[in-house]
Amino acid sequence: MSDAALIQQLEERSRQHPDRVVRLQGVVDNQPFELLIFRGFSSSTTHPTAFDPDASVLPSGTQLEQAQLLLGPLNPAGETVLAGPFAPADLLAQASW
């Protein structure tokens, strides 16, 4: 499965679970990369994303390495990790979100 397809499936699943946040981490050109998915929308916290909703949120050369499922919305004072870290594709297999 491509990373773009994975993101699309995670966005769809997050629409069904509005109290969950997906955090994907990896690298782009040897620099840290982080993407958050909440209520069906993706946003990178480390790299700019296009305003166009049809454009990929993943910069060219992104390698996703791990995923976490968090309680949402995020609280800057402290976050609650519900599952992970594990391989990004494994997040789709998690039965309980």
C-alpha positions in Angstrom: 0.0 0.0 0.0 1.3 3.4 -0.9 1.8 6.0 1.8 -0.8 8.3 0.1 -3.3 5.5 0.2 -2.5 4.8 3.9 -3.0 8.5 4.7 -6.4 8.5 2.9 -7.6 5.4 4.8 -6.4 6.9 8.1 -8.2 10.1 7.4 -11.4 8.2 6.6 -11.2 6.2 9.8 -10.5 9.3 11.9 -13.7 10.8 10.6 -15.5 7.9 12.3 -13.6 8.5 15.6 -13.6 12.3 16.2 -12.0 11.8 19.7 -8.8 10.3 18.2 -5.7 11.8 16.7 -3.2 9.9 14.6 0.4 10.9 14.8 2.7 9.6 12.0 6.4 10.2 12.3 9.2 9.6 9.8 11.9 11.5 7.9 12.1 13.7 4.8 15.6 14.2 3.4 17.1 13.1 6.8 15.0 15.6 8.7 12.3 14.7 11.1 8.7 14.6 9.8 5.5 14.6 11.7 1.9 14.4 10.5 -1.3 14.7 12.6 -4.6 13.4 11.4 -7.7 14.6 13.3 -11.4 14.3 12.2 -10.4 13.4 8.7 -7.9 16.2 8.1 -4.1 15.9 7.9 -1.5 18.5 8.8 2.2 18.4 9.0 3.7 20.0 12.1 7.2 20.0 10.6 6.8 20.8 6.9 4.5 23.1 4.9 1.4 21.6 3.4 -0.5 22.7 0.3 -3.7 24.6 0.7 -5.2 22.4 -2.1 -7.0 19.5 -0.4 -6.3 17.3 -3.5 -2.5 17.7 -3.1 -0.6 15.2 -1.1 0.3 16.2 2.5 3.5 14.1 2.2 6.5 15.9 0.8 8.4 14.0 -1.9 10.8 11.5 -0.4 8.9 11.0 2.9 9.5 7.8 4.7 6.9 7.0 7.4 8.4 5.0 10.3 5.9 4.9 13.2 2.4 5.7 14.2 0.6 6.4 17.5 -3.1 6.8 18.3 -3.8 9.6 20.8 -6.8 10.9 22.7 -8.1 14.0 21.0 -8.3 16.8 20.9 -4.6 17.2 21.9 -3.9 18.9 25.1 -0.5 20.8 25.1 -0.2 20.2 28.9 -0.2 16.4 28.4 -1.2 13.9 25.8 -2.7 10.5 26.2 -1.2 7.8 24.0 -3.8 5.1 23.4 -1.8 2.8 21.2 1.6 2.6 19.6 4.2 3.3 18.5 4.1 0.7 15.7 4.4 0.5 12.0 2.0 3.0 10.3 0.1 0.3 8.3 -0.5 -1.6 11.6 -2.7 1.3 12.8 -5.4 0.3 10.3 -5.4 -3.2 11.8 -6.1 -1.9 15.3 -9.6 -3.1 16.2 -10.3 -0.6 19.0 -9.8 3.0 18.2 
